[in-house]
Amino acid sequence: SFRLQNLTANRKYRYRIHAKAIVSFEPYKVVYGEEIVSAEAQFSTLADNQDTVSCVILNDIHGNVDSYASLLGLVALQEQDFIVNNGDAVDYLGTAEDLEDKILAPMAQQLKGAVPFIMNRGNHETRGAYAFHYNAYFDYPKGHNYHSFVQGNTCWVFLDTGEDKPDGEAVYAGLADYDAYREEQAAWFAALAESPSYKNALFKVVVMHIPPFASGDWHGTMHVRKLFSPLFDKYAVDLVVSGHTHTHGHHPANGEHAYPILIGAGPKVGGRTLITLKGAGRTLSYALLKEGGELLFSKTLEK
C-alpha cells in the first residue's frame, strides 16, 4: 500500500505507476532493474459534502476469480462511489500470489484503477502463512482493519469479525486472539457511535463478514452477537451487510435484533449475488441481485 497525502475532496486525479525491481541489494550497493511504467489511469476523490452515495458489495468469492466480472458487470461501475469486497475472497493466503492473483488483479481488471475499493477481511483471509502480510497491502486509519467514514447521507462502519472458531482450536496453533480483537472493536464502535460524524449521519450501515444472526451457533457468530448486537440496537443501526453463510437472505428486524441483516450468497456458479446500496436525500435503498441480473430482494428506508 502507498499513502497519498494532501488530496482534495471531489477532485479528479490522473496518475501512472512507475516501478523497478531491486536485482541486487548489498550493504553499500543497490542495483536496480529496468523501470516499468503503467498506462495512465484516473480516479476521483469522494466529495465531503455530497448528499448521495452509491456502492456495491460482493462477498465469499473463495478464489473463483470469474465471479468478479460476472457480478460487477451487473452495474455501471463508473457510477459507484466505492466497491466493497466483504471477505473470504480466498480460501487462504499461502503466498503473495494468492492475494495478488485472486484479489488485487481481478478487482483491478474490473475497476481499472478508477473506482475506490475497500477490502473488508473475512475469516479466510486470516489463514495461511501469507495472512501475516495482509496489512502491507491495505492501509486504513490508525492501522486498523476496522474503520468508518461518512459518504452521502450514511455513516459506513466496517468491522473485522475475525475467525469463526474458538481461539484455542488446534488448527490456529496458538496464533489467534480474535476474542480480544472483537472486544477491542466493540469498545471502538461504542465510542464512534457517540461521535458527531455518526450521530449526524441520517443512516448507519455496518459491513461485517460474519453476521450476528442467521449463521448457526459457531463461536464466531455467537461472540459477534454478544458483543455487537446490543450496540447495534442501542445506537440505531439501520442495516447490517454480511456474507459468510453462503446462503443469501434478508432477515428483517424482529424480537432478537432491531435492525435488518442482508446476507450475500457464496461462490457457487449460478447462485452468486451482488448487493447494491444507494442513498439520496432522506432515503437509503438496497437490493440483492443474482448473477444474470435477477432481483432477489429490494427495500427502501425513509427518514
SULDAWO-V786644 format. One record per residue. N is the residue number from 1. RES is the residue in one letter. SS is DSSP state (~ for helix, > for strand, _ for the rest). PHI is phi as a letter, one per 30 degrees, with the letter a starting at -180 (999 if undefined). D_LAST is the distance of its C-alpha to the last C-alpha in whole Angstrom. Layout:
n->{N & N}
res->{RES & RES}
ss->{SS & SS}
phi->{PHI & PHI}
d_last->{D_LAST & D_LAST}
This chain:
n->{1 & 2 & 3 & 4 & 5 & 6 & 7 & 8 & 9 & 10 & 11 & 12 & 13 & 14 & 15 & 16 & 17 & 18 & 19 & 20 & 21 & 22 & 23 & 24 & 25 & 26 & 27 & 28 & 29 & 30 & 31 & 32 & 33 & 34 & 35 & 36 & 37 & 38 & 39 & 40 & 41 & 42 & 43 & 44 & 45 & 46 & 47 & 48 & 49 & 50 & 51 & 52 & 53 & 54 & 55 & 56 & 57 & 58 & 59 & 60 & 61 & 62 & 63 & 64 & 65 & 66 & 67 & 68 & 69 & 70 & 71 & 72 & 73 & 74 & 75 & 76 & 77 & 78 & 79 & 80 & 81 & 82 & 83 & 84 & 85 & 86 & 87 & 88 & 89 & 90 & 91 & 92 & 93 & 94 & 95 & 96 & 97 & 98 & 99 & 100 & 101 & 102 & 103 & 104 & 105 & 106 & 107 & 108 & 109 & 110 & 111 & 112 & 113 & 114 & 115 & 116 & 117 & 118 & 119 & 120 & 121 & 122 & 123 & 124 & 125 & 126 & 127 & 128 & 129 & 130 & 131 & 132 & 133 & 134 & 135 & 136 & 137 & 138 & 139 & 140 & 141 & 142 & 143 & 144 & 145 & 146 & 147 & 148 & 149 & 150 & 151 & 152 & 153 & 154 & 155 & 156 & 157 & 158 & 159 & 160 & 161 & 162 & 163 & 164 & 165 & 166 & 167 & 168 & 169 & 170 & 171 & 172 & 173 & 174 & 175 & 176 & 177 & 178 & 179 & 180 & 181 & 182 & 183 & 184 & 185 & 186 & 187 & 188 & 189 & 190 & 191 & 192 & 193 & 194 & 195 & 196 & 197 & 198 & 199 & 200 & 201 & 202 & 203 & 204 & 205 & 206 & 207 & 208 & 209 & 210 & 211 & 212 & 213 & 214 & 215 & 216 & 217 & 218 & 219 & 220 & 221 & 222 & 223 & 224 & 225 & 226 & 227 & 228 & 229 & 230 & 231 & 232 & 233 & 234 & 235 & 236 & 237 & 238 & 239 & 240 & 241 & 242 & 243 & 244 & 245 & 246 & 247 & 248 & 249 & 250 & 251 & 252 & 253 & 254 & 255 & 256 & 257 & 258 & 259 & 260 & 261 & 262 & 263 & 264 & 265 & 266 & 267 & 268 & 269 & 270 & 271 & 272 & 273 & 274 & 275 & 276 & 277 & 278 & 279 & 280 & 281 & 282 & 283 & 284 & 285 & 286 & 287 & 288 & 289 & 290 & 291 & 292 & 293 & 294 & 295 & 296 & 297 & 298 & 299 & 300 & 301 & 302 & 303}
res->{S & F & R & L & Q & N & L & T & A & N & R & K & Y & R & Y & R & I & H & A & K & A & I & V & S & F & E & P & Y & K & V & V & Y & G & E & E & I & V & S & A & E & A & Q & F & S & T & L & A & D & N & Q & D & T & V & S & C & V & I & L & N & D & I & H & G & N & V & D & S & Y & A & S & L & L & G & L & V & A & L & Q & E & Q & D & F & I & V & N & N & G & D & A & V & D & Y & L & G & T & A & E & D & L & E & D & K & I & L & A & P & M & A & Q & Q & L & K & G & A & V & P & F & I & M & N & R & G & N & H & E & T & R & G & A & Y & A & F & H & Y & N & A & Y & F & D & Y & P & K & G & H & N & Y & H & S & F & V & Q & G & N & T & C & W & V & F & L & D & T & G & E & D & K & P & D & G & E & A & V & Y & A & G & L & A & D & Y & D & A & Y & R & E & E & Q & A & A & W & F & A & A & L & A & E & S & P & S & Y & K & N & A & L & F & K & V & V & V & M & H & I & P & P & F & A & S & G & D & W & H & G & T & M & H & V & R & K & L & F & S & P & L & F & D & K & Y & A & V & D & L & V & V & S & G & H & T & H & T & H & G & H & H & P & A & N & G & E & H & A & Y & P & I & L & I & G & A & G & P & K & V & G & G & R & T & L & I & T & L & K & G & A & G & R & T & L & S & Y & A & L & L & K & E & G & G & E & L & L & F & S & K & T & L & E & K}
ss->{_ & _ & _ & _ & _ & _ & _ & _ & _ & _ & _ & > & > & > & > & _ & _ & > & > & _ & _ & > & > & > & > & > & _ & _ & > & > & > & > & _ & _ & _ & > & > & _ & _ & _ & > & > & > & > & _ & _ & _ & _ & _ & _ & _ & > & > & > & > & > & > & > & _ & _ & _ & _ & _ & _ & _ & ~ & ~ & ~ & ~ & ~ & ~ & ~ & _ & _ & _ & _ & ~ & ~ & ~ & _ & _ & > & > & > & > & _ & _ & _ & _ & _ & _ & _ & _ & _ & _ & ~ & ~ & ~ & ~ & ~ & ~ & ~ & ~ & ~ & ~ & ~ & ~ & ~ & ~ & ~ & ~ & _ & _ & _ & _ & > & > & > & > & _ & _ & _ & _ & ~ & ~ & ~ & _ & _ & ~ & ~ & ~ & ~ & ~ & ~ & ~ & ~ & _ & _ & _ & _ & ~ & ~ & ~ & _ & _ & _ & > & > & > & > & > & _ & _ & > & > & > & > & > & > & _ & _ & _ & _ & _ & _ & _ & _ & _ & _ & ~ & ~ & ~ & _ & _ & _ & _ & _ & ~ & ~ & ~ & ~ & ~ & ~ & ~ & ~ & ~ & ~ & ~ & ~ & ~ & ~ & ~ & _ & _ & _ & ~ & ~ & ~ & ~ & ~ & _ & _ & > & > & > & > & > & > & _ & _ & _ & _ & _ & _ & _ & _ & _ & _ & ~ & ~ & ~ & ~ & ~ & ~ & ~ & ~ & ~ & ~ & ~ & ~ & ~ & ~ & ~ & ~ & _ & _ & _ & _ & > & > & > & > & _ & _ & _ & _ & _ & _ & > & > & > & _ & _ & _ & _ & _ & _ & _ & _ & > & > & > & > & _ & _ & _ & _ & _ & _ & _ & _ & _ & > & > & > & > & > & > & > & > & _ & _ & > & > & > & > & > & > & > & > & _ & _ & _ & _ & > & > & > & > & > & > & > & > & _}
phi->{999 & b & c & c & c & i & d & c & d & h & b & c & b & c & a & b & c & c & a & b & d & d & c & a & b & c & e & b & a & c & c & c & d & d & d & c & b & d & d & d & b & b & b & c & d & d & d & d & b & d & c & b & a & b & a & b & b & b & a & h & d & h & i & d & d & d & d & d & d & d & d & d & d & d & b & d & d & d & c & c & d & a & c & c & c & c & j & h & d & b & d & a & c & d & b & d & d & e & d & d & d & c & b & d & d & d & d & d & d & d & d & h & i & c & c & e & b & c & c & c & d & c & d & d & d & d & c & j & d & d & e & d & c & e & d & d & c & b & c & b & e & i & i & c & d & c & a & a & a & c & b & i & c & b & c & c & c & c & c & c & d & i & d & c & c & e & e & d & e & e & d & d & h & i & c & c & b & d & d & d & d & d & d & d & d & d & d & d & d & d & d & e & d & c & d & d & d & d & d & d & d & d & b & b & b & c & c & b & d & d & d & d & b & i & b & i & b & d & e & e & d & d & d & e & d & d & d & c & e & d & d & d & d & d & c & h & d & d & a & c & c & b & b & i & d & i & b & d & a & c & c & d & e & a & d & c & b & d & b & d & b & c & b & d & d & c & d & d & d & j & b & d & b & b & c & c & b & b & c & a & h & c & b & b & c & b & b & c & c & c & e & j & j & d & d & c & a & a & a & b & c & b & b}
d_last->{38 & 39 & 37 & 36 & 36 & 35 & 33 & 31 & 27 & 26 & 30 & 32 & 35 & 38 & 40 & 43 & 44 & 47 & 49 & 52 & 54 & 56 & 59 & 61 & 60 & 63 & 63 & 64 & 64 & 61 & 61 & 58 & 58 & 57 & 54 & 51 & 49 & 46 & 45 & 42 & 39 & 35 & 32 & 29 & 28 & 24 & 22 & 21 & 19 & 18 & 14 & 15 & 16 & 18 & 20 & 22 & 23 & 27 & 28 & 32 & 34 & 37 & 39 & 39 & 39 & 38 & 35 & 34 & 35 & 34 & 30 & 30 & 31 & 28 & 26 & 27 & 27 & 28 & 24 & 23 & 22 & 24 & 25 & 25 & 28 & 27 & 30 & 33 & 34 & 38 & 40 & 41 & 42 & 46 & 47 & 45 & 46 & 43 & 40 & 42 & 42 & 40 & 37 & 37 & 40 & 38 & 34 & 36 & 38 & 34 & 33 & 36 & 35 & 32 & 29 & 28 & 28 & 27 & 29 & 28 & 31 & 32 & 34 & 37 & 37 & 38 & 41 & 45 & 47 & 45 & 41 & 43 & 42 & 39 & 38 & 40 & 38 & 34 & 34 & 30 & 30 & 32 & 34 & 32 & 30 & 27 & 25 & 22 & 20 & 17 & 17 & 14 & 11 & 12 & 15 & 17 & 19 & 23 & 25 & 29 & 29 & 33 & 35 & 35 & 38 & 40 & 41 & 45 & 45 & 48 & 47 & 45 & 48 & 47 & 45 & 42 & 40 & 36 & 35 & 36 & 34 & 31 & 31 & 31 & 28 & 26 & 28 & 26 & 23 & 23 & 24 & 21 & 19 & 20 & 20 & 18 & 18 & 16 & 14 & 13 & 11 & 8 & 9 & 12 & 14 & 18 & 21 & 24 & 27 & 28 & 25 & 25 & 25 & 27 & 30 & 32 & 34 & 35 & 36 & 33 & 30 & 31 & 31 & 28 & 26 & 28 & 27 & 24 & 22 & 22 & 21 & 18 & 17 & 18 & 16 & 13 & 13 & 11 & 14 & 17 & 20 & 23 & 27 & 30 & 31 & 32 & 30 & 27 & 24 & 20 & 20 & 17 & 16 & 19 & 22 & 23 & 20 & 16 & 15 & 16 & 19 & 19 & 23 & 25 & 29 & 32 & 35 & 37 & 37 & 36 & 33 & 31 & 28 & 25 & 21 & 19 & 16 & 14 & 11 & 11 & 9 & 5 & 7 & 9 & 12 & 15 & 18 & 22 & 25 & 28 & 31 & 32 & 29 & 28 & 24 & 24 & 20 & 17 & 14 & 10 & 7 & 4 & 0}
